[in-house]
């Protein structure tokens, strides 16, 4: 995966950190070509098909996961704050993208 693609994802503000308050629950997403993908960088997980098939074939991480990690290092994720009351609806909308 080229670093240019990862840099593009970050510069286009496609890496999002959704923070729910007051619980401080955090959900990472990346807006991809077709969908918005849910990621958990601490668990080394992305909801995209490339991640799933890449792991099955022993390949490296998808560009979404690499983009989140790079955005974390550079402190360049777009932060979006929500109320805890919005958490269930947010998760439901993410699940519909699968």
C-alpha positions in Angstrom: 0.0 0.0 0.0 1.5 3.3 -1.0 2.0 6.0 1.5 0.5 8.4 -1.0 -2.9 6.7 -0.6 -2.6 6.8 3.2 -1.5 10.5 3.1 -4.5 11.2 0.8 -7.0 9.6 3.2 -5.6 11.7 6.1 -5.4 15.0 4.2 -9.0 14.6 3.0 -10.1 14.2 6.6 -11.5 10.7 6.0 -10.2 9.4 9.3 -12.7 10.0 12.0 -12.7 9.6 15.7 -16.2 9.6 17.2 -16.2 10.4 20.9 -19.4 9.8 22.9 -19.8 11.9 26.0 -19.8 11.6 29.0 -18.7 7.9 28.8 -15.7 8.8 26.5 -16.4 5.7 24.3 -14.5 6.0 21.1 -15.2 4.6 17.7 -12.8 5.0 14.8 -14.0 5.1 11.2 -12.5 5.7 7.8 -14.5 6.8 4.8 -13.5 4.5 2.1 -14.3 4.4 -1.6 -17.7 2.7 -1.1 -18.5 2.7 2.6 -17.5 4.0 6.0 -15.5 1.3 7.8 -15.3 0.7 11.5 -11.9 0.1 13.0 -10.4 -0.8 16.3 -6.7 -0.1 16.0 -6.0 -1.5 19.5 -7.5 -4.9 18.5 -6.0 -4.7 15.0 -9.4 -4.8 13.3 -11.1 -3.2 10.3 -14.6 -4.0 9.0 -13.6 -3.9 5.3 -13.3 -7.0 3.1 -9.7 -6.3 2.3 -8.8 -6.7 5.9 -10.7 -10.0 6.3 -9.3 -11.6 3.1 -5.8 -10.1 3.8 -5.7 -11.7 7.2 -6.8 -15.0 5.8 -4.0 -14.9 3.3 -1.4 -13.7 5.8 -1.1 -10.3 4.2 -0.5 -7.0 6.1 -3.1 -4.5 7.3 -5.5 -2.8 5.0 -5.0 0.9 4.1 -7.8 1.9 6.4 -6.0 0.5 9.5 -2.7 2.0 8.3 -4.4 5.3 7.8 -5.9 5.4 11.3 -2.5 4.5 12.9 -0.8 7.2 10.9 -3.5 9.8 11.8 -3.0 8.8 15.4 0.8 9.4 15.2 0.3 12.7 13.5 -2.7 13.8 15.6 -4.7 14.4 12.4 -8.0 12.6 12.8 -11.2 14.5 12.6 -12.9 14.4 16.0 -16.6 14.3 16.1 -18.4 14.4 19.5 -21.7 12.8 20.2 -23.9 12.3 23.2 -24.0 8.8 24.8 -27.7 8.9 23.9 -26.7 8.7 20.2 -24.4 5.6 20.6 -27.0 2.9 19.8 -28.2 4.7 16.6 -24.6 5.3 15.5 -23.6 1.7 15.9 -26.8 0.6 14.1 -26.0 2.9 11.1 -22.5 1.5 11.0 -23.8 -2.1 11.0 -26.1 -1.3 8.1 -23.0 -0.5 6.0 -21.7 -4.1 6.2 
